[in-house]
Amino acid sequence: MIGRLAGNVSVIATGDGRTLRIREATPADIPGMTHTLLEGIRISLASLPDSETWIPKLYSDMARRKPADYEKLLEQIARGAGTRTIFVAETEDHSIAGFIDCELRPDGAGQIYAWHLREEFHAKRTEYPDKNLATGLMDTAKAYLGEVDIFSNTTVETHALPAHLRQGFEIDESVAAEDPRLGTPSAWIEFGCPPTIELADGTVREVGKQVVLVRRKPGRAQAAALEIH
């Protein structure tokens, strides 16, 4: 059973006294969501090899495609088709500070497809913690999905991995090495991202490596801990 927020809106406060509303997305939010997504890509992938040559191509491609993708998705949500939804965090001036895209999968597990904050709301770039916003969005998704295992995936070399780990996710070691969700995304390679680089010591490192993460529902997480000990 998917949990719903009362009125589908919650209110949180940031450490600097600002108030944010977390609510379900509407078509009017598409420009803000797209901007937040693209800003996240620019920041998080900038440290990858040859990023100055291939990220602008990826950025342009997503800037072109994503508004239409979001429009189609929100139309499906409005029709009640499926269990996927997007929650946005809205500032007092009605701009989008972040969003999370989630779904209850046919197998009964939850899936996080995207979880992004605007640059100014990342803790390392401000004087106040971002946990209210980052955790607020994730808690909203968890409340919506219910007490189920929740899966996500992200790039190893970015800040998104530790952000997931802080939310109770762990790397899913059961995923086979040949799983298409792992490795460098094919779209990145298409735009010029090198799938591997050779380090100074001669070792080869995979670039843009993806990992599948899982946050176990409370009962399963406790059972796993008992099995280990």
C-alpha positions in Angstrom: 0.0 0.0 0.0 1.5 3.3 -1.0 1.4 5.9 1.7 0.3 9.5 0.9 1.2 12.7 2.7 -1.7 14.6 4.2 -2.8 16.8 1.4 0.3 15.6 -0.4 2.3 18.6 1.1 4.8 18.8 3.9 6.7 21.8 5.2 10.3 21.8 6.4 12.7 24.5 7.5 16.3 25.0 6.5 19.0 25.9 8.9 19.0 29.5 7.7 15.4 30.1 8.6 13.9 29.5 5.1 10.7 27.4 4.7 10.3 24.8 1.9 7.2 23.0 0.9 7.5 19.4 -0.4 4.6 18.5 -2.7 3.8 16.5 -5.8 5.1 18.0 -9.0 2.9 19.8 -11.6 3.6 20.7 -15.2 4.5 24.2 -14.0 7.5 22.8 -12.2 9.1 21.3 -15.4 11.5 24.2 -16.0 12.7 24.2 -12.4 13.1 20.5 -12.3 15.1 20.5 -15.6 17.3 23.3 -14.3 18.0 21.4 -11.1 18.8 18.2 -13.0 21.2 19.9 -15.4 22.9 21.8 -12.5 23.4 18.5 -10.7 24.9 16.9 -13.8 27.3 19.8 -14.4 28.5 19.8 -10.8 28.6 16.1 -10.0 30.3 14.9 -13.3 32.7 17.7 -13.7 35.6 15.8 -12.0 35.4 12.8 -14.5 38.1 12.5 -17.2 37.7 14.7 -20.3 34.5 16.2 -18.8 35.1 19.5 -20.6 34.6 17.7 -24.0 31.7 15.3 -23.4 29.6 16.8 -20.6 28.5 19.8 -22.7 27.2 17.3 -25.2 25.4 15.3 -22.6 24.1 18.6 -21.0 22.7 19.8 -24.3 21.1 16.5 -25.1 19.3 16.3 -21.7 18.3 20.0 -21.9 16.6 19.1 -25.2 14.9 15.9 -24.1 14.1 16.2 -20.4 11.2 18.8 -20.5 9.3 16.6 -22.9 10.1 13.5 -20.8 8.8 15.2 -17.7 5.7 16.5 -19.4 4.8 12.9 -20.6 5.5 11.5 -17.1 3.4 14.1 -15.3 0.6 13.5 -17.8 0.7 9.8 -16.9 0.8 10.6 -13.2 -2.3 12.9 -13.5 -4.2 10.1 -15.2 -3.4 7.7 -12.4 -1.4 5.5 -14.7 1.1 3.4 -12.6 2.6 4.2 -9.3 5.4 6.6 -10.2 5.5 10.2 -9.0 7.7 13.1 -8.5 8.0 15.3 -5.4 9.5 18.8 -5.5 10.8 21.1 -2.8 9.5 24.6 -3.4 11.0 27.7 -1.9 9.1 30.7 -0.6 9.6 32.4 -3.9 8.1 29.4 -5.7 11.4 28.2 -7.3 12.4 24.5 -7.2 15.1 23.7 -4.7 15.1 20.0 -5.4 13.1 16.9 -6.4 12.9 13.2 -6.1 11.4 10.8 -8.7 10.2 7.4 -7.3 8.0 4.5 -8.1 6.6 1.3 -6.6 7.8 -1.4 -9.0 5.7 -4.4 -10.1 7.8 -6.7 -7.9 6.7 -4.7 -4.8 10.0 -2.9 -4.2 10.5 0.9 -4.4 12.7 2.6 -7.0 14.4 6.0 -6.9 15.0 7.3 -10.4 16.3 10.8 -9.5 17.2 12.7 -6.4 18.6 16.2 -7.0 19.1 19.4 -5.0 20.1 22.8 -6.3 23.7 23.7 -5.7 23.1 26.2 -2.9 21.3 23.5 -0.9 24.2 21.2 -0.7 25.8 21.3 2.8 29.4 21.6 1.6 28.5 24.8 -0.3 26.5 26.6 2.5 26.8 27.4 6.2 23.7 25.4 7.1 23.1 21.6 6.8 21.2 20.3 3.8 19.9 17.3 5.8 16.5 18.9 6.2 16.0 19.1 2.4 17.9 16.0 1.3 16.4 13.9 4.0 13.0 15.6 3.7 12.8 14.6 0.0 13.9 11.0 0.7 11.6 10.7 3.7 8.7 11.8 1.5 9.6 9.1 -1.0 9.8 6.5 1.7 6.4 7.6 3.1 4.9 7.3 -0.4 6.4 3.9 -1.1 5.7 2.4 2.3 7.8 -0.1 4.2 9.5 -1.9 1.2 13.0 -2.4 0.0 14.0 0.7 -2.0 16.5 0.6 -4.8 18.5 3.4 -6.5 21.7 3.6 -8.6 24.4 6.3 -8.9 27.9 7.0 -10.0 30.7 5.9 -7.7 32.9 9.0 -8.2 30.3 11.6 -7.3 28.8 13.0 -4.0 25.6 11.1 -4.7 27.1 7.9 -3.4 27.9 9.1 0.1 24.6 11.0 0.1 22.7 7.7 -0.4 24.8 5.9 2.2 23.9 8.6 4.7 20.2 7.8 4.0 20.7 4.1 4.9 21.4 2.7 1.5 24.1 0.1 0.9 25.6 -1.2 -2.3 23.7 -4.3 -3.5 26.4 -6.9 -3.7 23.9 -9.4 -5.3 23.9 -7.6 -8.6 25.9 -9.6 -11.2 29.0 -7.9 -12.7 27.5 -8.1 -16.2 24.3 -6.3 -15.2 23.6 -3.5 -17.7 22.9 -1.1 -14.8 26.6 -1.2 -13.9 29.6 0.2 -15.8 29.8 3.5 -17.7 26.4 4.5 -19.2 26.4 3.9 -22.9 25.0 7.4 -23.5 28.1 8.9 -21.8 30.4 6.8 -24.0 28.5 7.9 -27.0 29.2 11.6 -26.2 32.9 10.9 -25.6 33.3 9.8 -22.0 36.2 7.3 -21.8 35.0 4.1 -20.3 38.4 3.5 -18.6 41.6 5.4 -17.9 45.1 4.3 -17.0 46.5 5.7 -13.8 50.1 6.7 -13.2 50.8 3.4 -11.5 49.6 1.5 -14.6 46.3 0.3 -13.1 43.1 0.8 -15.1 40.1 2.5 -13.6 36.6 2.4 -14.8 35.1 5.9 -15.5 31.6 6.7 -14.5 31.1 3.4 -12.8 27.5 2.8 -11.7 26.4 0.9 -8.6 23.0 -0.4 -7.6 22.0 0.6 -4.0 19.3 -0.8 -1.7 17.7 0.5 1.4 16.2 -2.5 3.2 12.8 -2.2 4.8 13.2 -2.2 8.6 12.4 -5.9 9.3 14.7 -7.2 6.6 17.6 -4.9 7.7 17.3 -6.1 11.3 17.2 -9.8 10.1 20.3 -9.3 8.0 22.1 -7.8 10.9 21.2 -10.8 13.1 22.5 -13.2 10.4 25.8 -11.4 10.2 26.3 -11.5 14.0 
